[in-house]
Amino acid sequence: MKALSWKPAEPAVEDARRVLPEMVRAYFAAGRKLSEKSGPKALHRFRLKTKRLRYTLDIFEAIYGHGLKRRSARLKTIQTSLGEANDCAVLLKQSGAELPEKVRTWLLQRADQSRQEFLKYWKNEFDAGGEENKWKRYLTHSTTRSAARKKHTAIS
């Protein structure tokens, strides 16, 4: 993801409405590049992007309300699947030669299963028809009434 252009002097609501949809657009673009052929490093990089997006969105829950929390939970599903795949890959890399064959085989299978779970969730639910636009529309237009009244509060 490219560096975000936060403007601390801008009201937090307006800053979020400008930056967060772009962050989501870049996230979806990155996710669409992943496939069956994506290796552990690519999946781990995407996991870190997921984590960054999720934690950034969590900061703005007060502005957007509970709907943002529900969206953030969908990111946690991705983060968990990719985290399990990464844990298996790291263990295999660090200790693979010392592990019994059955354990190595299980770790490879578990990593593959986690990757498959992620890819299925991504394709069939997270990035299903129109989901990116729903995210961007929500982040561009939805804010709580109290946040809208406090729109002159800037993040510093």
GIRAMO-V67865 format. One record per residue. N is the residue number from 1. RES is the residue in one letter. PHI is phi as a letter, one per 40 degrees, with the letter a starting at -180 (999 if undefined). PSI is psi in whole degrees, -180 to 180 (* if undefined). Layout:
n;res;phi;psi
N;RES;PHI;PSI
N;RES;PHI;PSI
//
This chain:
n;res;phi;psi
1;M;999;141
2;K;c;164
3;A;c;139
4;L;c;148
5;S;b;68
6;W;c;144
7;K;b;96
8;P;d;-27
9;A;c;-14
10;E;c;146
11;P;d;141
12;A;d;-40
13;V;c;-47
14;E;c;-39
15;D;c;-46
16;A;c;-44
17;R;c;-27
18;R;c;-44
19;V;c;-44
20;L;c;-41
21;P;c;-36
22;E;c;-38
23;M;c;-42
24;V;c;-41
25;R;d;-46
26;A;c;-36
27;Y;c;-48
28;F;c;-41
29;A;c;-43
30;A;c;-42
31;G;c;-35
32;R;c;-15
33;K;c;-15
34;L;c;147
35;S;a;-174
36;E;d;-29
37;K;c;-6
38;S;c;131
39;G;c;177
40;P;d;-38
41;K;c;-43
42;A;c;-42
43;L;c;-38
44;H;c;-41
45;R;c;-41
46;F;c;-34
47;R;c;-42
48;L;c;-37
49;K;c;-39
50;T;c;-45
51;K;c;-44
52;R;c;-45
53;L;c;-47
54;R;d;-47
55;Y;c;-33
56;T;c;-46
57;L;c;-39
58;D;d;-34
59;I;c;-32
60;F;c;12
61;E;d;-36
62;A;c;-30
63;I;c;-42
64;Y;c;-22
65;G;g;-167
66;H;c;-27
67;G;d;-33
68;L;c;-35
69;K;c;-40
70;R;c;-40
71;R;c;-41
72;S;c;-34
73;A;c;-32
74;R;c;-34
75;L;c;-34
76;K;c;-36
77;T;d;-45
78;I;c;-47
79;Q;d;-40
80;T;c;-48
81;S;c;-46
82;L;c;-32
83;G;c;-41
84;E;c;-42
85;A;c;-42
86;N;c;-41
87;D;d;-43
88;C;c;-44
89;A;c;-43
90;V;c;-45
91;L;c;-42
92;L;c;-41
93;K;c;-43
94;Q;c;-35
95;S;b;7
96;G;d;-44
97;A;c;-27
98;E;c;-13
99;L;c;147
100;P;c;153
101;E;d;-42
102;K;d;-40
103;V;c;-44
104;R;d;-44
105;T;c;-44
106;W;c;-43
107;L;c;-42
108;L;c;-43
109;Q;c;-42
110;R;c;-42
111;A;c;-44
112;D;c;-41
113;Q;c;-43
114;S;c;-41
115;R;c;-45
116;Q;c;-41
117;E;c;-45
118;F;c;-51
119;L;c;-39
120;K;c;-47
121;Y;c;-44
122;W;d;-53
123;K;c;-45
124;N;c;-20
125;E;b;-61
126;F;c;-44
127;D;b;27
128;A;c;165
129;G;d;118
130;G;g;-1
131;E;c;-42
132;E;d;-45
133;N;c;-35
134;K;c;-44
135;W;d;-51
136;K;c;-41
137;R;c;-45
138;Y;c;-47
139;L;c;-24
140;T;c;-33
141;H;b;-25
142;S;c;122
143;T;a;156
144;T;c;155
145;R;c;-40
146;S;c;-36
147;A;c;-38
148;A;c;-38
149;R;c;-29
150;K;c;28
151;K;c;-10
152;H;c;4
153;T;c;120
154;A;c;149
155;I;c;128
156;S;b;*
//
